[in-house]
Amino acid sequence: MRNPVLAATAAVVTLMFAGCGSGSSGSPDEIRLRMIESLTGPERTKLIKSLIADFERANPGVTVELISPPLDSADQKITQILQTKKGLDVLEVRDHTAKSFSNNGWLAELPTTGWPGWQDLTELAQKKAVEVGGKAYLIPYGFYQRTLFYRTDFGMTAPPATWQELYEAGRKMTSGDRYGYSFRGGKGGADYAVMMISAYNGDALNPEKSFYLKDKRTIFSTPEATQALDLFVKIFKETSPPDSVSWGYPEMVQGFTSGVTGMLIQDPEVIKTVEESGVTAWSTAPIPKGPTGYAYQPVGYAGWGVTSFSEHPKEAVKLVQFLSEAKQSIAFAKGNSLIPISRQAQSDPQFSQGAWKAYLQAQQDPKQVITIRPVDYPGWSQFLVDSDRDIQALITGKKTTAEVLKAWDTFWVDQAKKVS
Amino acid sequence: MRTFTVRRARFIALCLLPGVVFVVLFTYYPMVRGAVIAFQRYNLFDLTSTPFTGLENFRAVLAEDRFWTALRNTGTWVAVSLFFQFFLGFGLALLLRRHFRGRGLYQAWVFFPWAMSGFLIGLLWRWMFNGQFGVVNDLLLKAGLIEERIGFLASPGWAMTSVIVANIWYGVTFFAIMIMAALQSVPGELYEAAAVDGASRLRRFWHVTLPHIRPTLALIVLLRIIWILNFPDLIYAMTGGGPAGSTDIITTFLIQQVIGGDYGRAGAVGLLILALLLAFSIFYLNATRFEKAR
């Protein structure tokens, strides 16, 4: 190339793209996998890295580079990388991203036959692995199921079994700077309203499509939904700190551990946080029920998947399987206070004693029902954003119960038409 | 001679090339792509079919009350933040211009916020303004200024005030830095001449300092308006646009479209912001040019 400008251009472009390649390796025999996590946190990342180190020791010649983007923007980052269809082999897939990722052809189907680890997965783990289109696009690493945390030093002898009892107990606890309930009014707040509305709809609800009743109407269209949402507002106004209009996860937990609130409904990962906080007088119970004796909640989950464009699919699958096998998955569930995916964990004392007992109780109660939310409907992500704002508008008096329920009903009636 | 000029031009082009490639790849390409997406049905849920839908995304956005609320909030957010940032920054610059012991250290300390990420600042202020555990409430209670805790981020009126206070704290230093630089560029002889003519300090400021730094002020005010409008980080971390959209500005509204997975609508909002800023910049530059010509 005699023209220096052309030569320089080629050099610059080559240098720029050299850093963008995927699966590039230092030596010809080395295989480098790139893996990205979504629900990042310092301790969790450390744990994943230690499991990866075990994998690398068991698989000489394979190295894994872990990418840990900031929690708040992780899913957007993952989506951006997936859109380029390069530079990624293994990724964390969440319940609400599984459908869109697979729809867009970004996930590879994982082999389940011929892998002994599959048989060791609990029934729930197997079910959730193939929830999207009947194909295993991810292997869950654990489950997030909510439970009621309550402080026994707040004068409570027995936990509330219904939402009405929770409201009454909360009122008793509320005085001065002390409140009954850690209300979630910020991001994710609408989920709690939906949980109450579901419980109030009782056995009319269709657990497989939990925003709809068995007669195909939405759960937001019934008089019971109005009762539930009215009580939801009362719980906020009469038992919760006014500031909780903007509380998210950290404030809720901080409220409970600092002694500002006496009750909290949260995922099992809070068990570890409460244990480490120094609070000693506390216990857990299954989430409250509605008037007909039913409680509904989805089980949140996430897992590991392999990209459809991985340059090393064999090794990527091997890594996912390694992380999902009993030893690693139990270590991960313990480290993150998750409900484990391995059948072998049932004999582990950690998961059958103390605060974990409430989960076993819930599992044994046929009226504590696990539901499936319509995460696979095109408007799901939009609803998450809009419904949280509606809840804030409701509890700050900018919208009425009727307006919120009407809007949600219209939205999901429209979604049903789009899907059918 | 001609060969030398051609060679020189080639050399300059060569030096500029990496920059041009980067700008095209990382600024203009995403911008054009975003503009195209604004006219497509581009929902993250299903990217296998992304047909062109004309102005549909714009119609949907403009039909939303939330968009107009966000637009009104943007006006408050920019105007109030800018007003206080400017005047406090100006005051700070005048103070820091003076020579005193430890000035360098003091300057570094004052300018420190500017070096931090907006999102991080938002998180810090979110905890400071927390109604139950926040330090602001504690201080006000201990000082006897309030009798009960204020839900700074819980009530719509307080929430907007709180995010603006945080933004003022953040942006004052920018004005202080820029105005201080402008002040240092005023020739000392002008002040000496004015002093000889018997001008008071106020008259010197009004007739010497201000005219000299006015072009810089006009430019930094324009820049700051654009930056404040495009600064959702702090609001997003502090309130997420809540409660009930009361702190939503047009750029947090855009983020919500992205999180909702509707990139088409997000693209439309992006283009509307661009049009708004472009129209404002043209108006502002014309207005300040007129001022200069007069």
Interface residues (C-beta under 8 A of the other chain):
Chain A: P4 V5 A8 T9 V12 V13 M16 D72 Q76 T79 Q83 K99 S100 N103 N104 G105 D177 G185 G186 K187 P241 P242 D243 S244 V245 S246 E251 Q254 G255 S258 V260 P378 W380 S381 Q382 L384 V385 D386 D388 R389 Q392 A393 T396 K398 K399
Chain B: R10 A13 L14 L17 P18 V21 F22 L25 N43 L44 F45 D46 L47 T48 R66 F119 N130 G131 Q132 F133 R149 G151 F152 L153 A154 S155 P156 A159 T239 G240 G241 G242 P243 A244 G245 Q256 V258 I259 G260 G261 D262
